[in-house]
Amino acid sequence: MINPEQTRASSSKGWSPYLAGALVGVLAIVSVYLTTVYMGKSTYLGASTTFVRAAGLAVQVVDPSYVTQNVYYAKEKVVIDWQFLMVIGIFFGALLPSKMDGSFKLESLPPLWEKRFGSSVPKRAVFAFVGGIVAMIGARLADGCPSGHGLSGMMQLSVSSFVALAMFFGFGVIVANFMYRKAS
């Protein structure tokens, strides 16, 4: 039987990807302009450094001397800056409209995962946590996350961003194929 709640949520059209892409492009240009004018240097869109700074803020609560003596945290200043607030805004900017149009759905397990790996929520949580760690290590090694390389790096026609983005997508396809291939 068809669930009317699912039908209503799945029929939600959402934003046009073309409009959303154009708005992200405008946001990128405005962010470069404003950071150049007000900070004296161009700062581009990205998110992975924000998570490093959040970790630094958490460590600072426990051991402030560790953060002040750490070479990495000296380079990646532990501050709440505009990018930190942008990441918080992304969360609420996705949550609020989805709640307003009824498309918000909290799933304990995505159906594709459940079909392939079973219904264990702890197993899914462990995989998600380990996957997040691997993704963050990769983002730090690449000196930026997919959004940083994909939006800001491509905007600058950076060769390293073309290579990084190709690697993100290529390995994403390989891992997804490995994880979700049909069992023989």
C-alpha positions in Angstrom: 0.0 0.0 0.0 1.2 3.5 -0.8 2.1 5.6 2.2 0.7 9.2 1.6 3.4 10.7 3.7 6.1 9.1 1.5 4.3 10.3 -1.7 4.1 13.9 -0.4 7.7 13.9 0.6 9.0 12.3 -2.6 6.9 14.6 -4.8 8.5 17.7 -3.3 10.3 19.4 -6.2 12.9 21.3 -4.3 15.1 23.9 -6.0 16.3 23.7 -9.5 19.9 22.5 -9.6 20.7 25.2 -12.1 19.4 27.9 -9.8 21.2 26.4 -6.8 24.5 26.1 -8.9 24.2 29.7 -10.0 23.6 30.9 -6.5 26.6 29.0 -5.2 28.7 30.6 -8.0 27.4 34.0 -6.9 28.2 33.1 -3.3 31.8 32.1 -4.3 32.4 35.4 -6.1 30.9 37.5 -3.3 33.0 35.6 -0.6 36.2 36.2 -2.5 35.3 39.9 -3.0 34.3 40.5 0.6 37.2 38.6 2.1 39.6 40.5 -0.1 38.1 43.9 0.8 37.7 43.2 4.6 40.5 40.8 5.3 43.1 41.9 2.8 43.4 38.4 1.2 41.1 36.2 -0.9 39.5 33.4 1.0 37.6 30.7 -0.9 34.7 28.4 -0.1 35.5 25.1 1.6 34.5 23.1 4.6 37.2 20.7 5.8 39.3 23.3 7.5 36.3 24.3 9.6 36.1 20.7 11.0 39.8 20.9 11.9 39.2 24.2 13.7 36.2 22.7 15.5 38.4 19.8 16.7 41.0 22.4 17.8 38.3 24.3 19.8 37.3 21.0 21.5 40.9 20.2 22.3 41.5 23.7 23.6 38.8 23.2 26.2 40.7 20.1 27.6 44.3 21.2 27.0 44.9 24.8 25.7 48.7 24.4 25.8 48.5 21.5 23.3 46.7 23.7 20.7 49.1 26.7 21.2 52.2 24.4 20.8 50.8 22.4 17.9 52.4 23.4 14.6 49.3 22.4 12.6 47.0 24.4 14.7 49.4 27.4 14.4 49.0 27.1 10.6 45.2 26.5 10.7 44.3 29.1 13.3 41.7 27.8 15.8 39.0 30.5 15.3 35.4 30.8 14.6 35.4 32.6 11.3 33.0 33.2 8.4 33.6 29.7 7.0 32.8 28.2 10.4 29.6 30.1 10.4 28.9 29.1 6.8 29.1 25.4 7.7 26.6 26.0 10.5 24.4 27.9 8.0 24.6 25.0 5.5 23.2 22.7 8.2 20.3 25.0 9.0 19.9 26.1 5.4 19.2 22.5 4.5 17.2 21.6 7.6 14.7 24.5 7.6 13.4 24.3 4.0 13.1 20.5 4.2 11.1 20.8 7.4 8.9 23.5 5.8 8.2 21.6 2.6 7.7 18.2 4.4 10.6 16.4 2.7 12.6 16.0 5.9 13.0 12.3 6.7 15.2 11.0 9.5 16.3 7.5 8.5 18.1 5.2 10.8 19.4 3.3 7.8 19.2 4.2 4.1 17.3 1.5 2.2 20.3 0.7 -0.1 22.5 0.1 2.9 19.9 -2.0 4.7 19.4 -4.2 1.6 23.1 -4.8 1.2 24.5 -4.9 4.7 21.5 -5.6 7.0 19.6 -3.6 9.6 22.3 -3.1 12.2 22.3 0.6 13.2 25.6 0.3 15.2 27.3 -1.3 12.2 26.2 1.6 10.0 27.3 4.1 12.6 30.8 2.5 12.7 31.1 2.6 8.9 29.9 6.2 8.8 32.4 7.2 11.5 35.4 5.4 9.9 34.3 6.8 6.5 34.3 10.3 7.9 37.8 9.8 9.3 39.1 8.5 6.0 37.4 11.4 4.1 38.9 14.0 6.4 42.4 12.5 6.2 42.1 12.6 2.4 40.8 16.2 2.5 43.8 17.2 4.6 46.3 15.4 2.4 44.7 17.0 -0.7 44.9 20.4 1.1 41.1 20.8 0.7 37.8 19.1 0.5 35.7 18.3 -2.6 33.7 21.5 -2.1 36.9 23.6 -1.8 38.6 22.0 -4.8 35.3 21.7 -6.8 34.1 25.2 -6.2 37.0 27.4 -5.4 39.8 25.5 -7.1 37.9 25.1 -10.3 36.9 28.7 -10.2 40.6 29.5 -10.2 41.3 26.8 -12.9 43.8 25.2 -10.5 45.4 22.1 -12.0 45.7 20.5 -8.5 41.9 21.0 -8.1 41.2 19.3 -11.4 43.4 16.3 -10.3 41.9 16.3 -6.7 38.3 16.4 -8.0 39.0 13.6 -10.5 40.5 11.5 -7.7 37.5 12.2 -5.4 35.0 11.1 -8.0 37.1 8.3 -9.4 37.7 6.7 -6.0 34.1 7.4 -5.0 32.9 5.3 -7.9 35.3 2.5 -7.1 34.3 2.4 -3.5 30.6 2.6 -4.2 30.9 -0.1 -6.8 32.8 -2.3 -4.3 30.4 -1.6 -1.4 27.2 -2.0 -3.4 28.0 -4.5 -6.1 25.5 -7.3 -6.5 26.4 -10.4 -4.5 27.0 -13.3 -6.8 
